[in-house]
Every structure is written in structure tokens, then in C-alpha cells.
Amino acid sequence: MGFIFRALAAGLYASLCAGFLALAPGPASAAPPGGASPWAAMAETARSDGAWPGAGHAPLPRPGQLRADQVAVKRSLLGFGWSLDASIGVAAAVPFRVFTLTEPPRIVVDLEGLGVSGFDPGKARLARGVTAVRAVPAPPGWARLVFELARPFALETAEMRAGELRLTLSRVGAEEFAARSGPPPGVVVGGQGPGETGQPLLIVIDPGHGGIDPGAFRDGVAEKDVVLAFSGELRAALAATGRFRVEMTRETDTFLPLADRATLARSLGARAFVSVHVNAIEDARARGGIVFTLSEGGSSSEARRRAAVENRADAAGGPFIPDAADPVGSALESVLRTEAQARSIELARALSDGLARVIGGGTQAPLQSANFQVLRVPDVPAALLELGFLSNAADRANLVSPEWRVRAARAIAAELVAWAQSGGPLTRK
């Protein structure tokens, strides 16, 4: 049924923590004739424990982005038939996989560790035989391009070079194309990502604190009230896009334990989880927003202190007695969290970019990580959004302003639309 291409490992090592094997990207070989499965050029990379790469107080660089003007397809005469030569520009060699699908005929290209934010299909250079190219939701940690074919073209070769991925396709009949098409084992395609089905994406918003737990407090303003008001505006802004369904962990001034918030998000089938908070510290000069993702160690001592403060919120509801340790469940949670972490980082960037539209820069690193209990939603992209500092007069004026909350919510909603379109959420549940 097909050709199998594998990107061979240039380096192979054992991960002492997780026991994974890592394959470094290398050139894919030409496909042997015949075979019984679809072909795919593939390489898998071991994942970290979920901490931000290069953990520190400075914000992380963005991942490389695929640019449509670096995508080109040429048509040429090969022997007695036509062929297509495709090239996709990349900054450096990365693991990849490629396969064809039927009804309609198309070629799918997955590239690991890249993003597709701002990908403009109109800038790609396409030859006759390819009707369109688009970026669609991808598995966690991958960028996915889909080339729509006017007629069946089978994949013949794939090679990752420094600066580009090159593909060769040859014209074949419909029956042969169908026999050589299909995704590699374990790869999800279609019907499960936003933009693939047209179904709204469910986001769960978690207004922090509530009830007997006021959270931070300055000059008569309580965190629990500010974040509840903002969460309502964010829900309205997301719903107005037509791309999201929104649920909230609380809609009134009620207390909810941290673990229950994460459990509720999972039970609702959330595709993203955003916990909304504000900050307050002794230094009244500190200002601006911060977005946190989950990590065991934390990106800084201040991030660890912030997580410790938030994790004590349950004390307002009485002592917390954890369930008995479940080593199997803990191991599974670790695997799921690793899978979701890349998407959580992209979610955090989208939230940070949206907030930056209305507040500009701040005095703190806008992207940080720490061990927040509320973010322990292992199979859902999750981030904790801090809107600003109640301890800063300018931030506090913004936070209590209905007009500012509307503007901030709309800016964040616009960034979340782009995040979803670029394959932000997990594509399988």
C-alpha cells in the first residue's frame, strides 16, 4: 500500500528521567518500490519534564514560523508523465513526516517545533496540479501544511536539507494513489481540530479565588471581584468570534478548591483552560501582566513564591487531604502533561500578546512558569493569566475600569483565534 520513508537518527541517547529515545533529524531515503503501508518521513524527539526551556526570568524566544513565501511547487515533465517538486523553507533541519490522503487528494506535511502563526496561503507559489495550501491544526508540537491536489500525485522522495524540505511527487492513477495513501500509525488527521470541523472550541475560564477567599486586596479592591468581572468580558469576547464555546468555573462569588477547578475543566471536555488572576506585592512600582505555565521547578524564585501564594488559597476552605498516591496514575499524568506542555506555552504566548496590546510592556518577564496546582490539567493546554498588579495605581485603575476590561478581553480573544487557527489545541482527546 505504500512507501515508507524514515528520517534516520544522527544521534541516539537514553533519557534518564523518562526512558525515551530521541532521534535527531536526518535525510530521508527514497522509497523502495511496493510495500504495504503509507509512506512517511518521520523522526520523534524526546520531550522535557514540562519546564520552560532555558528556564529563567527572561521571556522565551518564539519558535520558528513557517512562511508562505518560502513554499513553492514546480511542475516538470518526468519521463512519460508529469511530476511536482515542492520545497518548504525552514531555518534549520527539523524532524518531519509526510503522507497523502484521499477524497480529495492531498499531501500533508508535518514539521516538528515550528509554528504557522501569520501563515498567508496567498503568498505561496503553486504550480498547476496544486490548487491550494493551508495551515491546519496539528498534533502537539508540530506544524501542519496541507496541499490540495487537482489530481493524484504519489510521493516519491523526501529530503530535509539545511534550509528546506524537498519533496518529489509523480502522477499516478486514482487506484494506485489510494493504495499508497493514509496517515502513519498513531497520527491523527481531520475531524478533531478547530478549523477542521467548524465546531466551536471549548475554553474553560477560571476566575481565581471567590467566596471566603478574596485573593489579593488593595484600597478596597479585591482580586476575586476583579477577575470575575474580567472573565465575564472575556467570555463575551470569545463567544462573539463564533469560534469558541466558553464555560466558567464560577459565575458568582463562591469558593471552589483548586483541584476542583482543574477537574471541572477536564469533565467538560475543555480544549484550553485559562485561570485568571491579579497580583499584589510590596513594591508599588511593579506593573504589567504575567502569564504562567506549569513547571515543577519554576522559572525564578519570584515565580516559585507566586505559586506558593496561590497554592495556599485552599486553606480558606479547610485542610486539604490528598488522595493516596497512585504511581500508575502519576506516570500517566506525566506523559499527558508532557504532550500538552508545548500547546500550553503557545497558549501563554497568545494570552501575553493580547494583553500587551492594551498595556504595553511591564516590569516583570511576561512569560514565566511555576508549580501552580490549578494548572495541573494534564491533557489540556493550560495557563494562568495575571492581568496586572493591584499594588500599582495605574494597573489598579485599569483593572477596575469596565472600558479597559472590554478592550483587554477583545484583544486577548483575537490572539486566541490566531492560536486556535495555527493548531494550538491538542488534536486528540
C-alpha positions as CSV (number, residue, x, y, z in Angstrom):
1,M,0.0,0.0,0.0
2,G,2.8,2.5,0.1
3,F,6.3,3.8,0.6
4,I,7.9,4.2,4.0
5,F,10.5,7.0,4.5
6,R,12.2,7.4,7.8
7,A,14.4,10.3,8.9
8,L,17.4,8.3,10.4
9,A,18.9,9.3,13.7
10,A,22.1,11.2,13.7
11,G,22.3,10.8,17.5
12,L,20.6,8.3,19.8
13,Y,20.6,8.7,23.6
14,A,18.6,7.4,26.6
15,S,16.6,9.8,28.6
16,L,17.4,9.0,32.2
17,C,14.2,10.6,33.5
18,A,11.6,9.2,31.1
19,G,13.3,6.4,29.3
20,F,12.5,7.9,25.9
21,L,14.7,7.5,22.8
22,A,15.5,10.7,20.8
23,L,16.1,10.7,17.0
24,A,17.8,13.6,15.5
25,P,16.6,14.7,12.1
26,G,18.4,13.4,9.1
27,P,17.8,13.0,5.4
28,A,15.0,10.6,4.3
29,S,15.9,8.0,1.7
30,A,14.0,7.3,-1.5
31,A,11.1,5.0,-1.1
32,P,11.6,1.3,-2.1
33,P,9.1,0.1,-4.6
34,G,6.0,-1.7,-3.3
35,G,5.3,-2.0,0.4
36,A,2.2,-2.4,2.4
37,S,1.7,0.8,4.2
38,P,1.6,4.6,3.5
39,W,4.9,6.3,3.4
40,A,6.0,8.9,5.9
41,A,9.3,10.7,6.7
42,M,9.4,10.7,10.4
43,A,11.5,11.5,13.5
44,E,10.4,11.8,17.1
45,T,12.2,13.9,19.7
46,A,12.2,13.3,23.4
47,R,10.4,15.8,25.5
48,S,11.3,17.7,28.6
49,D,9.6,17.4,32.0
50,G,7.4,20.3,31.2
51,A,9.6,23.2,32.4
52,W,10.2,26.2,30.1
53,P,13.3,25.6,28.0
54,G,16.1,27.8,29.3
55,A,14.1,28.4,32.5
56,G,15.0,31.8,33.8
57,H,13.4,35.2,34.3
58,A,13.7,36.3,30.7
59,P,10.9,35.6,28.2
60,L,11.5,32.8,25.8
61,P,12.1,33.3,22.1
62,R,9.3,32.3,19.8
63,P,9.6,29.1,17.8
64,G,10.5,29.3,14.1
65,Q,7.5,30.2,12.0
66,L,6.7,28.7,8.6
67,R,6.3,31.4,6.0
68,A,4.1,31.0,2.9
69,D,6.5,32.9,0.7
70,Q,9.0,30.1,1.4
71,V,6.6,27.5,0.0
72,A,6.9,26.7,-3.7
73,V,5.7,23.9,-6.1
74,K,7.1,23.5,-9.6
75,R,5.7,21.2,-12.4
76,S,8.0,19.4,-14.7
77,L,7.9,16.6,-17.3
78,L,9.5,13.4,-15.9
79,G,9.8,10.5,-18.4
80,F,6.4,9.9,-19.9
81,G,4.4,11.9,-17.2
82,W,4.3,15.0,-15.1
83,S,5.9,15.4,-11.7
84,L,5.7,18.0,-8.9
85,D,8.7,19.3,-7.0
86,A,7.8,21.0,-3.7
87,S,10.1,22.9,-1.4
88,I,9.3,24.3,2.1
89,G,11.8,26.7,3.6
90,V,12.9,26.1,7.2
91,A,15.6,27.9,9.3
92,A,17.2,24.5,10.3
93,A,16.7,20.8,9.8
94,V,13.8,19.5,11.9
95,P,12.0,16.2,12.3
96,F,9.2,15.8,9.8
97,R,6.6,13.4,8.3
98,V,4.8,13.5,5.1
99,F,1.8,11.5,3.8
100,T,-1.0,11.6,1.3
101,L,-4.8,11.4,1.8
102,T,-7.7,10.8,-0.5
103,E,-11.2,12.3,-1.0
104,P,-10.0,14.9,-2.0
105,P,-6.4,14.0,-2.9
106,R,-3.9,16.0,-0.8
107,I,-0.5,15.8,0.7
108,V,0.1,16.5,4.4
109,V,3.4,17.8,5.7
110,D,4.1,17.9,9.5
111,L,7.2,19.7,10.8
112,E,8.2,19.5,14.5
113,G,8.8,22.5,16.6
114,L,7.6,25.1,14.2
115,G,4.6,27.5,14.2
116,V,2.2,28.7,11.5
117,S,1.1,32.0,13.1
118,G,0.5,34.5,10.3
119,F,0.8,31.9,7.5
120,D,-0.7,33.6,4.4
121,P,-1.6,31.0,1.7
122,G,-1.8,33.6,-0.9
123,K,2.0,34.2,-0.8
124,A,2.8,30.5,-1.7
125,R,4.0,29.8,-5.2
126,L,2.0,26.9,-6.6
127,A,2.1,25.1,-9.9
128,R,-0.7,23.6,-11.9
129,G,-1.7,20.4,-10.2
130,V,-1.8,22.0,-6.7
131,T,-4.9,24.1,-6.1
132,A,-4.2,25.4,-2.6
133,V,-2.1,25.2,0.5
134,R,-3.3,25.8,4.0
135,A,-2.1,25.6,7.6
136,V,-4.4,23.4,9.8
137,P,-4.5,22.1,13.4
138,A,-1.7,19.7,14.1
139,P,-0.7,17.2,16.8
140,P,1.1,18.7,19.8
141,G,4.5,20.2,19.0
142,W,4.0,20.1,15.2
143,A,3.1,22.5,12.4
144,R,0.9,21.1,9.6
145,L,0.6,22.2,6.0
146,V,-2.0,20.6,3.6
147,F,-1.5,20.8,-0.2
148,E,-4.8,20.3,-2.1
149,L,-4.0,18.3,-5.3
150,A,-6.0,18.8,-8.5
151,R,-5.3,15.1,-9.4
152,P,-3.5,12.2,-7.8
153,F,0.3,12.6,-7.4
154,A,2.1,9.9,-5.4
155,L,5.0,10.8,-3.2
156,E,8.4,9.5,-4.4
157,T,11.2,11.2,-2.4
158,A,11.6,13.5,0.6
159,E,14.8,15.1,1.8
160,M,15.5,17.5,4.6
161,R,18.3,19.8,3.8
162,A,19.7,22.8,5.7
163,G,17.2,25.5,4.8
164,E,14.4,23.4,3.2
165,L,12.4,20.3,2.9
166,R,12.2,19.0,-0.7
167,L,9.5,16.6,-2.0
168,T,9.1,14.9,-5.3
169,L,5.7,13.6,-6.5
170,S,4.7,11.7,-9.6
171,R,1.4,11.4,-11.5
172,V,-0.4,8.1,-10.8
173,G,-3.9,6.7,-11.3
174,A,-6.6,7.0,-8.6
175,E,-6.4,3.4,-7.6
176,E,-2.6,3.5,-7.0
177,F,-2.9,6.8,-5.2
178,A,-5.5,5.4,-2.8
179,A,-3.4,2.3,-2.2
180,R,-0.4,4.5,-1.3
181,S,-2.3,7.0,0.9
182,G,-3.1,7.2,4.6
183,P,-1.6,8.6,7.8
184,P,1.2,6.8,9.6
185,P,0.2,4.8,12.7
186,G,-0.9,6.9,15.6
187,V,-1.1,10.2,13.6
188,V,-4.5,12.0,13.9
189,V,-5.9,13.8,10.9
190,G,-9.1,15.7,10.3
191,G,-12.2,16.0,12.3
192,Q,-10.6,16.7,15.7
193,G,-9.1,20.1,15.4
194,P,-10.6,23.6,15.4
195,G,-11.0,24.7,11.8
196,E,-11.2,21.1,10.6
197,T,-14.9,20.5,11.7
198,G,-16.0,24.1,12.1
199,Q,-17.3,23.3,15.6
200,P,-16.6,25.9,18.3
201,L,-13.7,25.2,20.5
202,L,-14.5,24.8,24.3
203,I,-12.4,27.1,26.5
204,V,-12.9,27.0,30.3
205,I,-12.2,30.2,32.1
206,D,-11.4,30.0,35.8
207,P,-11.9,33.3,37.7
208,G,-9.5,32.9,40.7
209,H,-10.4,32.8,44.3
210,G,-14.0,33.7,45.4
211,G,-16.3,33.4,48.3
212,I,-14.4,33.3,51.6
213,D,-11.1,33.7,49.7
214,P,-10.7,37.3,48.5
215,G,-7.3,36.8,47.0
216,A,-5.1,40.0,46.7
217,F,-6.6,43.2,48.2
218,R,-5.6,46.8,47.8
219,D,-7.5,50.1,48.5
220,G,-10.9,48.4,48.8
221,V,-10.4,46.3,45.6
222,A,-10.5,42.5,45.9
223,E,-8.9,40.2,43.4
224,K,-11.9,37.8,43.4
225,D,-14.2,40.6,42.2
226,V,-11.9,42.0,39.5
227,V,-11.1,38.6,37.9
228,L,-14.8,37.6,37.9
229,A,-15.8,40.8,36.1
230,F,-13.0,40.4,33.6
231,S,-13.7,36.7,33.0
232,G,-17.3,37.6,32.0
233,E,-16.0,40.1,29.5
234,L,-13.5,37.6,28.1
235,R,-16.3,35.0,27.8
236,A,-18.4,37.5,25.8
237,A,-15.5,38.5,23.6
238,L,-14.6,34.8,22.8
239,A,-18.2,33.9,22.1
240,A,-18.5,36.9,19.7
241,T,-15.8,35.5,17.5
242,G,-18.1,32.5,16.7
243,R,-15.1,30.2,17.1
244,F,-15.4,29.3,20.8
245,R,-17.8,28.0,23.4
246,V,-17.0,29.2,26.9
247,E,-17.6,27.8,30.4
248,M,-16.6,29.3,33.6
249,T,-15.6,27.5,36.8
250,R,-17.6,30.1,38.8
251,E,-20.1,32.8,37.8
252,T,-20.8,34.1,41.3
253,D,-18.9,35.0,44.4
254,T,-18.3,31.4,45.5
255,F,-15.4,29.4,46.8
256,L,-14.0,26.5,44.8
257,P,-11.0,24.3,45.7
258,L,-8.1,24.4,43.3
259,A,-8.3,20.7,42.4
260,D,-12.0,21.0,41.6
261,R,-11.3,23.8,39.1
262,A,-9.0,21.6,37.1
263,T,-11.3,18.6,37.4
264,L,-14.2,20.6,36.1
265,A,-12.3,21.7,33.1
266,R,-11.5,18.1,32.2
267,S,-15.0,16.8,32.8
268,L,-16.4,19.5,30.5
269,G,-14.0,18.4,27.7
270,A,-12.1,21.7,27.7
271,R,-9.7,22.2,24.8
272,A,-8.0,25.1,26.7
273,F,-8.0,26.2,30.4
274,V,-7.3,29.8,31.5
275,S,-7.1,30.7,35.1
276,V,-7.5,34.5,35.6
277,H,-5.8,36.3,38.5
278,V,-4.2,39.6,39.5
279,N,-1.1,40.2,41.6
280,A,-0.1,42.4,44.6
281,I,3.3,42.9,46.1
282,E,5.1,45.3,48.4
283,D,6.8,47.1,45.5
284,A,4.2,49.6,44.2
285,R,6.3,50.2,41.1
286,A,5.8,46.6,39.7
287,R,3.2,46.7,36.9
288,G,2.1,44.8,33.8
289,G,0.7,41.3,33.0
290,I,2.3,37.9,33.5
291,V,1.3,34.6,32.0
292,F,2.4,31.4,33.8
293,T,2.6,27.8,32.6
294,L,3.1,24.8,34.8
295,S,6.6,23.6,35.7
296,E,8.0,21.7,38.7
297,G,11.0,23.9,39.3
298,G,9.7,27.4,38.3
299,S,11.4,29.9,36.1
300,S,12.6,32.1,39.0
301,S,12.4,32.5,42.8
302,E,9.7,35.1,42.4
303,A,7.7,32.7,40.2
304,R,8.0,30.0,42.8
305,R,6.9,32.4,45.6
306,R,3.9,33.4,43.5
307,A,2.8,29.8,43.0
308,A,3.2,29.1,46.7
309,V,0.9,32.0,47.5
310,E,-1.8,30.8,45.0
311,N,-1.5,27.2,46.2
312,R,-2.3,28.3,49.7
313,A,-5.8,29.5,48.5
314,D,-7.4,26.2,49.6
315,A,-6.6,26.9,53.2
316,A,-9.6,29.2,53.2
317,G,-11.8,26.1,52.8
318,G,-10.2,24.0,55.5
319,P,-7.4,21.4,55.4
320,F,-6.8,19.6,52.2
321,I,-6.3,15.8,52.4
322,P,-4.8,14.4,49.2
323,D,-5.8,11.1,47.7
324,A,-3.5,8.1,48.3
325,A,-0.6,8.0,45.9
326,D,-1.2,6.2,42.6
327,P,2.1,5.5,40.9
328,V,0.4,4.3,37.7
329,G,-1.9,7.3,37.5
330,S,1.1,9.7,38.3
331,A,3.1,8.2,35.4
332,L,0.2,8.6,33.0
333,E,-0.4,12.2,34.2
334,S,3.3,12.9,33.5
335,V,3.0,11.6,29.9
336,L,-0.2,13.6,29.2
337,R,1.3,16.7,30.7
338,T,4.4,16.4,28.5
339,E,2.1,16.2,25.4
340,A,0.1,19.2,26.4
341,Q,3.0,21.4,27.5
342,A,4.0,22.7,24.1
343,R,0.5,23.8,23.5
344,S,0.3,25.4,26.9
345,I,3.4,27.5,26.0
346,E,1.8,28.7,22.8
347,L,-1.5,29.4,24.7
348,A,0.6,31.5,27.2
349,R,2.2,33.5,24.3
350,A,-1.2,34.2,22.8
351,L,-2.6,35.5,26.1
352,S,0.5,37.6,26.7
353,D,0.4,39.1,23.2
354,G,-3.3,40.0,23.6
355,L,-2.7,41.7,27.0
356,A,0.3,43.5,25.6
357,R,-1.9,45.2,23.0
358,V,-3.6,47.2,25.8
359,I,-0.9,47.6,28.5
360,G,2.3,47.6,26.6
361,G,5.4,46.4,28.5
362,G,5.6,45.7,32.2
363,T,8.4,45.5,34.8
364,Q,8.2,41.7,35.0
365,A,9.0,39.0,32.4
366,P,5.7,38.5,30.6
367,L,6.1,34.7,30.3
368,Q,7.1,32.6,33.3
369,S,6.4,29.2,34.8
370,A,5.9,27.7,38.3
371,N,4.2,24.8,40.0
372,F,0.6,26.1,40.2
373,Q,-1.8,23.4,41.5
374,V,-4.6,24.9,39.4
375,L,-2.7,24.3,36.2
376,R,-2.4,20.5,36.8
377,V,-4.8,19.7,33.9
378,P,-2.5,17.0,32.3
379,D,-4.2,16.6,28.9
380,V,-5.4,20.2,28.3
381,P,-3.3,23.3,27.4
382,A,-3.5,25.5,30.5
383,A,-2.1,28.9,31.5
384,L,-2.6,31.3,34.5
385,L,-3.2,34.8,33.3
386,E,-2.3,37.7,35.7
387,L,-3.8,40.9,34.4
388,G,-1.7,43.3,36.4
389,F,-0.8,44.5,39.9
390,L,-3.4,45.8,42.4
391,S,-0.5,47.2,44.2
392,N,0.3,49.6,41.3
393,A,-2.0,52.6,41.0
394,A,-2.1,52.6,37.2
395,D,-2.7,48.9,36.9
396,R,-5.4,49.1,39.6
397,A,-7.2,51.9,37.7
398,N,-7.2,49.7,34.6
399,L,-8.5,46.7,36.4
400,V,-11.5,48.5,37.9
401,S,-12.3,50.2,34.6
402,P,-15.2,48.4,32.6
403,E,-13.9,50.0,29.4
404,W,-10.4,48.7,29.9
405,R,-11.6,45.2,30.7
406,V,-13.6,45.1,27.4
407,R,-10.6,46.3,25.4
408,A,-8.3,43.8,27.0
409,A,-10.8,40.9,26.6
410,R,-11.3,41.6,22.9
411,A,-7.5,41.9,22.3
412,I,-6.9,38.5,24.0
413,A,-9.8,36.9,22.1
414,A,-8.3,38.0,18.8
415,E,-5.0,36.4,19.8
416,L,-6.7,33.2,20.9
417,V,-8.4,33.0,17.4
418,A,-5.0,33.0,15.8
419,W,-3.7,30.5,18.3
420,A,-6.6,28.1,17.5
421,Q,-6.1,28.6,13.8
422,S,-2.4,27.7,14.0
423,G,-3.2,24.4,15.7
424,G,-2.9,25.5,19.3
425,P,-5.2,23.0,21.0
426,L,-4.5,19.3,21.2
427,T,-5.9,17.5,18.2
428,R,-6.9,14.4,20.1
429,K,-8.7,13.9,23.4
